[in-house]
Amino acid sequence: MACIYYTASSLDGYIVDENASLDWLITRDIDSAGPFAIDPFLATVGSVVMGADTYEWILRNHPGEWMYSQPSWVLTHRQGLVADGHPVQTFAGDVTELYPTLVSHAAGKHVWVVGGGNVAAQFVAAGLVDEMIVAYAPCTLGAGSRLLPIRSEWKLAHSAVNGDFVCAHWRRN
């Protein structure tokens, strides 16, 4: 079991552009059976945590039933954020308080820190993220939300190319 921040980034380190859009990402080619593909990764995940902006992006772009079968949490202070029928819980405290619950619900599988960068930074700052997997898209955005807006040290464990992406698996140093 590991706590993994799995995400995508522009070459200049942004996960969304200045308009909170992922259009730069979802228009790229990626092999769903290739290295670092999302479906094989999801099979190893037991619980999911994300920020409110990420959750709202999912609501706008994937309406209907909740897209993850894993127990899911949203870090937020916003009331009434979760859509009716979504089996998603909210949490408005220190990530170190939530982490044991995430691990328990993961039942021996990985905890996935979906994002955004500020949420991931909270987990990294608390020493909870063991690994980071980033798919780097061949573009720069110049502005937006940072991949990880804190200083941290990582060691490259593995890298590969998948479609338009250079993917890197990092371990906490």
C-alpha positions as CSV (number, residue, x, y, z in Angstrom):
1,M,0.0,0.0,0.0
2,A,1.2,3.5,-0.9
3,C,-0.2,7.0,-1.0
4,I,0.3,8.1,-4.6
5,Y,-0.2,11.4,-6.3
6,Y,-1.1,10.4,-9.9
7,T,-1.7,13.3,-12.3
8,A,-0.8,15.0,-15.5
9,S,1.2,18.2,-16.0
10,S,2.2,20.6,-18.7
11,L,6.0,20.9,-19.3
12,D,6.0,24.0,-17.2
13,G,4.4,22.4,-14.2
14,Y,0.7,23.3,-14.4
15,I,-2.2,20.8,-14.0
16,V,-4.9,23.1,-15.2
17,D,-4.7,26.4,-17.2
18,E,-5.7,29.8,-16.0
19,N,-9.3,29.1,-16.9
20,A,-9.3,25.8,-14.8
21,S,-9.5,23.9,-18.1
22,L,-8.0,20.5,-19.0
23,D,-8.6,21.0,-22.7
24,W,-4.8,20.9,-23.2
25,L,-4.8,17.5,-21.7
26,I,-7.8,15.6,-22.9
27,T,-7.1,16.3,-26.6
28,R,-3.8,14.3,-26.4
29,D,-3.2,10.8,-27.6
30,I,-2.5,8.1,-24.9
31,D,-2.6,4.3,-25.1
32,S,-5.1,3.0,-22.5
33,A,-3.0,-0.2,-22.4
34,G,0.4,1.6,-22.4
35,P,2.8,2.4,-19.6
36,F,1.3,4.4,-16.8
37,A,-2.3,4.1,-18.2
38,I,-5.1,5.1,-15.9
39,D,-7.2,1.8,-15.9
40,P,-4.4,-0.5,-14.7
41,F,-3.5,2.1,-12.0
42,L,-7.2,2.4,-10.9
43,A,-7.2,-1.4,-10.3
44,T,-4.6,-0.9,-7.6
45,V,-6.5,2.0,-5.9
46,G,-8.6,1.4,-2.8
47,S,-9.6,5.0,-1.9
48,V,-9.6,8.4,-3.5
49,V,-9.1,12.0,-2.3
50,M,-9.3,15.2,-4.2
51,G,-10.0,18.9,-3.8
52,A,-13.2,20.8,-4.5
53,D,-12.0,22.3,-7.8
54,T,-11.2,18.8,-9.1
55,Y,-14.5,17.4,-7.9
56,E,-16.4,20.3,-9.6
57,W,-14.4,19.7,-12.9
58,I,-15.6,16.1,-12.7
59,L,-19.2,17.2,-12.2
60,R,-19.0,19.5,-15.2
61,N,-17.3,17.0,-17.5
62,H,-18.6,13.6,-16.4
63,P,-22.2,14.2,-15.3
64,G,-24.3,11.4,-14.0
65,E,-23.1,8.5,-11.8
66,W,-19.9,8.9,-9.9
67,M,-17.0,7.7,-12.0
68,Y,-15.0,5.9,-9.3
69,S,-16.0,2.7,-7.5
70,Q,-13.5,3.4,-4.7
71,P,-14.6,5.2,-1.5
72,S,-14.0,8.9,-2.3
73,W,-13.4,12.1,-0.3
74,V,-13.3,15.8,-1.3
75,L,-11.3,18.2,0.8
76,T,-13.5,21.3,1.1
77,H,-15.2,23.8,3.4
78,R,-18.0,24.3,0.9
79,Q,-21.4,23.2,2.0
80,G,-23.7,21.2,-0.4
81,L,-20.9,20.5,-2.9
82,V,-21.6,16.8,-3.4
83,A,-24.1,16.0,-6.1
84,D,-27.1,13.9,-5.2
85,G,-26.4,10.2,-5.6
86,H,-22.6,10.5,-5.5
87,P,-21.1,8.3,-2.8
88,V,-18.6,11.0,-1.9
89,Q,-17.8,12.3,1.5
90,T,-16.4,15.8,2.3
91,F,-13.7,16.6,4.9
92,A,-12.6,20.0,6.2
93,G,-9.7,19.3,8.5
94,D,-6.0,18.5,8.5
95,V,-5.1,15.7,6.1
96,T,-3.3,13.9,8.8
97,E,-6.7,13.4,10.5
98,L,-8.3,12.0,7.3
99,Y,-5.3,9.8,6.3
100,P,-6.0,6.8,8.6
101,T,-9.6,6.7,7.2
102,L,-8.3,6.7,3.7
103,V,-5.9,3.9,4.5
104,S,-8.6,1.9,6.3
105,H,-11.0,2.2,3.3
106,A,-8.2,1.4,0.8
107,A,-8.1,-2.1,2.4
108,G,-4.5,-2.8,1.5
109,K,-4.6,-1.0,-1.9
110,H,-3.2,2.4,-2.7
111,V,-4.6,5.8,-1.6
112,W,-4.9,8.0,-4.7
113,V,-4.4,11.7,-4.2
114,V,-6.1,12.9,-7.4
115,G,-5.4,16.6,-7.0
116,G,-5.2,19.4,-7.3
117,G,-1.8,20.6,-6.6
118,N,-2.8,22.4,-3.3
119,V,-4.4,19.2,-2.0
120,A,-1.3,17.1,-3.0
121,A,0.9,19.7,-1.3
122,Q,-0.9,19.2,2.0
123,F,-0.3,15.4,1.8
124,V,3.3,15.9,0.7
125,A,4.0,18.5,3.5
126,A,2.6,16.0,6.0
127,G,4.9,13.3,4.7
128,L,2.1,11.1,3.5
129,V,2.7,10.9,-0.2
130,D,5.1,8.0,-1.0
131,E,5.0,8.2,-4.8
132,M,4.2,10.6,-7.5
133,I,3.3,9.6,-11.1
134,V,3.1,12.4,-13.6
135,A,2.3,12.2,-17.3
136,Y,3.9,15.3,-18.9
137,A,2.1,16.7,-21.9
138,P,4.1,18.3,-24.8
139,C,2.9,21.8,-24.1
140,T,3.4,24.8,-21.8
141,L,0.5,26.8,-20.2
142,G,2.3,29.7,-18.7
143,A,-0.3,30.0,-15.9
144,G,-2.8,28.0,-13.9
145,S,-2.7,25.7,-10.9
146,R,0.8,24.3,-10.1
147,L,1.5,20.6,-10.1
148,L,2.9,20.7,-6.6
149,P,3.3,24.3,-5.2
150,I,5.8,23.4,-2.4
151,R,9.4,22.4,-2.3
152,S,10.0,18.7,-2.1
153,E,12.6,16.1,-3.1
154,W,11.9,13.0,-5.3
155,K,13.9,10.2,-6.9
156,L,13.1,8.9,-10.3
157,A,12.0,5.3,-10.1
158,H,10.9,4.7,-13.7
159,S,9.9,6.6,-16.9
160,A,8.3,5.7,-20.2
161,V,6.6,7.2,-23.2
162,N,2.9,6.7,-23.7
163,G,1.4,8.3,-26.8
164,D,2.0,12.1,-26.6
165,F,3.2,11.8,-22.9
166,V,6.5,11.3,-21.1
167,C,5.5,9.6,-17.9
168,A,7.6,9.6,-14.8
169,H,7.2,7.6,-11.6
170,W,8.9,9.4,-8.6
171,R,9.5,8.1,-5.1
172,R,9.8,10.4,-2.1
173,N,13.5,11.1,-1.3
